[in-house]
Amino acid sequence: RDEAKALRASISTDVTSLNLTEGGSNWYEVSLDEAPDGTLVIMPSSDNSVVTLDPSYIKFTKLNWDMPQYIYVDIAEDDDAVNTTATISHTIAGTDTVFASATIADLSVNVVDNDVDFDGDGLHDGIDTDDDGDGAADESDEFPYDAAEDTDTDGDGTGNNADTDDDGDNISDSDEISQGTDPLNSDSDGDGVL
């Protein structure tokens, strides 16, 4: 037992964060790397009342220490159209001395609000694959909340529709078009020099 204390027995969770949609639920597990010498009680708490936890505490003993225990996380529905964040922290109590100085890392909770529908297509942004409705999937859209833009060829932060030099070669798009070169290729003349 003294050796376990010296090695700092640890309590761990299987995740460091949870991502959920409003009205949804998920869970995480808590496990020990060593048997306690008494009863170890772990009490989770959330800093946001919209995020509720069940059960309110879990107990580890010499009999069940080697089986993970689960904490369920529920997210209440609301009408605010605002994404929610929360931090789950844990308090340790009980008669155990092996884990007396142990800590458990906080878990972050990120909740996509299902009342937000940026493009008004009837699908909330948590499940909509094209949040701005421009026809470009969010995963490939460099501007997922700008229906007028989806591409930034030169990576300067200005979408091609508003950028007057899409390829960043210091020649305007209109000049390149009038010269018969490609405004999306910084080496549009093919000479290997940018």
C-alpha positions as CSV (number, residue, x, y, z in Angstrom):
1,R,0.0,0.0,0.0
2,D,2.8,2.4,0.8
3,E,4.3,1.7,-2.6
4,A,1.0,2.5,-4.3
5,K,0.8,5.8,-2.4
6,A,4.4,6.6,-3.3
7,L,3.7,5.9,-7.0
8,R,0.7,8.2,-6.8
9,A,-2.2,5.8,-7.6
10,S,-4.3,7.4,-10.3
11,I,-7.9,7.8,-11.3
12,S,-8.6,8.2,-15.0
13,T,-11.4,8.9,-17.4
14,D,-11.6,7.4,-20.9
15,V,-12.1,10.8,-22.5
16,T,-11.0,14.4,-21.9
17,S,-14.0,16.0,-23.7
18,L,-17.5,15.2,-24.9
19,N,-19.2,16.7,-27.9
20,L,-23.0,16.5,-27.9
21,T,-26.1,17.9,-29.6
22,E,-28.5,19.8,-27.4
23,G,-31.1,17.4,-25.9
24,G,-28.7,14.5,-26.3
25,S,-26.7,12.4,-23.8
26,N,-23.4,10.6,-23.6
27,W,-21.3,8.9,-21.0
28,Y,-17.7,8.5,-19.8
29,E,-16.0,6.0,-17.7
30,V,-13.9,6.4,-14.6
31,S,-11.3,3.8,-13.7
32,L,-8.6,3.1,-11.1
33,D,-5.2,1.7,-11.5
34,E,-5.0,0.3,-8.0
35,A,-7.3,-1.1,-5.4
36,P,-8.3,1.4,-2.7
37,D,-7.8,0.4,1.0
38,G,-11.2,1.7,1.9
39,T,-14.2,3.2,0.2
40,L,-13.4,5.8,-2.5
41,V,-16.2,8.1,-3.5
42,I,-16.0,10.2,-6.6
43,M,-18.6,13.0,-7.1
44,P,-18.9,14.6,-10.5
45,S,-20.2,18.2,-10.9
46,S,-20.9,20.5,-13.8
47,D,-20.4,24.2,-13.8
48,N,-23.4,24.6,-16.1
49,S,-27.0,23.7,-15.0
50,V,-28.0,22.7,-18.5
51,V,-25.5,19.8,-18.2
52,T,-26.7,17.2,-15.7
53,L,-24.8,14.1,-14.4
54,D,-26.0,10.8,-13.2
55,P,-25.3,9.3,-10.8
56,S,-24.3,12.0,-8.4
57,Y,-21.5,9.8,-7.1
58,I,-19.8,6.5,-7.7
59,K,-18.0,4.3,-5.2
60,F,-15.0,2.1,-5.6
61,T,-14.0,-0.5,-3.1
62,K,-11.6,-3.5,-2.8
63,L,-14.3,-5.6,-4.5
64,N,-15.1,-3.5,-7.6
65,W,-12.0,-1.3,-8.1
66,D,-11.0,-3.1,-11.3
67,M,-14.3,-2.4,-13.1
68,P,-14.8,1.0,-14.7
69,Q,-17.9,2.9,-13.6
70,Y,-19.9,5.2,-15.8
71,I,-21.2,8.7,-15.5
72,Y,-24.0,9.7,-17.8
73,V,-24.1,13.3,-19.2
74,D,-27.5,14.7,-20.3
75,I,-28.0,18.0,-22.1
76,A,-31.3,19.8,-21.6
77,E,-33.2,21.4,-24.4
78,D,-33.4,25.2,-24.4
79,D,-34.6,28.0,-26.7
80,D,-31.6,30.3,-26.7
81,A,-29.9,29.3,-30.0
82,V,-26.6,29.4,-28.3
83,N,-24.0,26.6,-28.2
84,T,-23.3,25.4,-24.6
85,T,-20.0,24.6,-22.9
86,A,-19.4,23.2,-19.5
87,T,-16.6,21.7,-17.4
88,I,-17.1,18.6,-15.4
89,S,-14.9,18.4,-12.3
90,H,-14.7,15.7,-9.7
91,T,-14.5,15.7,-5.9
92,I,-12.8,12.8,-4.1
93,A,-14.0,11.6,-0.7
94,G,-14.4,8.5,1.4
95,T,-12.3,6.4,3.8
96,D,-9.6,5.4,1.3
97,T,-6.0,6.6,1.8
98,V,-4.4,5.2,-1.3
99,F,-6.1,7.8,-3.5
100,A,-6.0,10.6,-0.9
101,S,-3.7,12.8,-3.0
102,A,-5.1,11.7,-6.4
103,T,-6.9,14.1,-8.7
104,I,-9.0,13.6,-11.8
105,A,-8.6,15.9,-14.8
106,D,-11.6,18.0,-15.7
107,L,-13.7,17.1,-18.8
108,S,-14.9,19.7,-21.2
109,V,-18.3,19.4,-22.7
110,N,-19.2,21.1,-26.0
111,V,-22.8,21.2,-27.0
112,V,-24.1,22.3,-30.4
113,D,-27.4,24.0,-30.0
114,N,-30.1,22.6,-32.2
115,D,-31.9,25.9,-32.4
116,V,-29.2,27.4,-34.6
117,D,-29.9,27.1,-38.3
118,F,-27.6,29.5,-40.0
119,D,-28.9,29.1,-43.5
120,G,-32.6,28.6,-42.6
121,D,-32.9,25.2,-44.3
122,G,-34.6,23.5,-41.4
123,L,-31.6,21.5,-40.4
124,H,-29.8,22.8,-37.3
125,D,-26.1,23.4,-37.8
126,G,-25.1,20.3,-35.7
127,I,-26.4,18.0,-38.4
128,D,-26.4,20.3,-41.5
129,T,-23.5,19.4,-43.8
130,D,-23.8,22.8,-45.5
131,D,-24.4,25.4,-42.8
132,D,-24.4,28.5,-45.2
133,G,-26.4,26.8,-48.0
134,D,-23.9,27.7,-50.7
135,G,-23.7,24.1,-52.1
136,A,-20.2,23.4,-50.7
137,A,-20.1,20.9,-47.9
138,D,-18.8,22.4,-44.7
139,E,-15.8,20.0,-44.6
140,S,-14.5,21.4,-47.8
141,D,-15.9,25.0,-47.4
142,E,-13.2,27.4,-46.3
143,F,-16.0,29.8,-45.3
144,P,-18.8,27.6,-43.9
145,Y,-20.8,30.6,-42.6
146,D,-20.4,32.8,-45.7
147,A,-22.8,31.8,-48.5
148,A,-20.9,34.1,-50.9
149,E,-17.5,32.3,-50.4
150,D,-16.2,28.7,-50.2
151,T,-12.6,28.9,-51.6
152,D,-9.5,30.8,-50.8
153,T,-6.9,29.7,-53.4
154,D,-4.0,31.8,-52.0
155,G,-4.8,31.3,-48.3
156,D,-4.9,35.0,-47.5
157,G,-8.2,34.9,-45.6
158,T,-10.2,36.6,-48.4
159,G,-12.5,34.3,-50.5
160,N,-11.9,34.1,-54.2
161,N,-15.2,36.0,-55.0
162,A,-14.0,39.1,-53.0
163,D,-10.2,38.6,-53.7
164,T,-8.9,40.6,-56.6
165,D,-5.8,38.4,-56.8
166,D,-7.0,34.8,-56.2
167,D,-3.6,33.1,-56.6
168,G,-1.5,35.7,-54.7
169,D,1.0,36.3,-57.5
170,N,0.6,40.1,-57.4
171,I,-1.1,40.2,-60.8
172,S,-4.8,41.0,-60.5
173,D,-7.3,38.4,-61.7
174,S,-8.7,40.8,-64.4
175,D,-5.1,41.4,-65.7
176,E,-4.5,37.6,-65.8
177,I,-7.8,37.0,-67.7
178,S,-7.0,39.7,-70.2
179,Q,-3.5,38.2,-70.7
180,G,-4.9,34.7,-71.1
181,T,-3.3,33.3,-68.0
182,D,-5.0,31.4,-65.1
183,P,-6.0,33.6,-62.1
184,L,-6.1,30.5,-59.9
185,N,-2.5,29.4,-60.6
186,S,0.4,31.5,-59.3
187,D,2.6,30.1,-62.1
188,S,0.0,30.3,-64.8
189,D,2.6,30.8,-67.5
190,G,4.2,27.5,-66.6
191,D,7.8,28.8,-66.5
192,G,8.4,27.4,-63.0
193,V,8.9,30.9,-61.6
194,L,6.2,32.3,-59.3
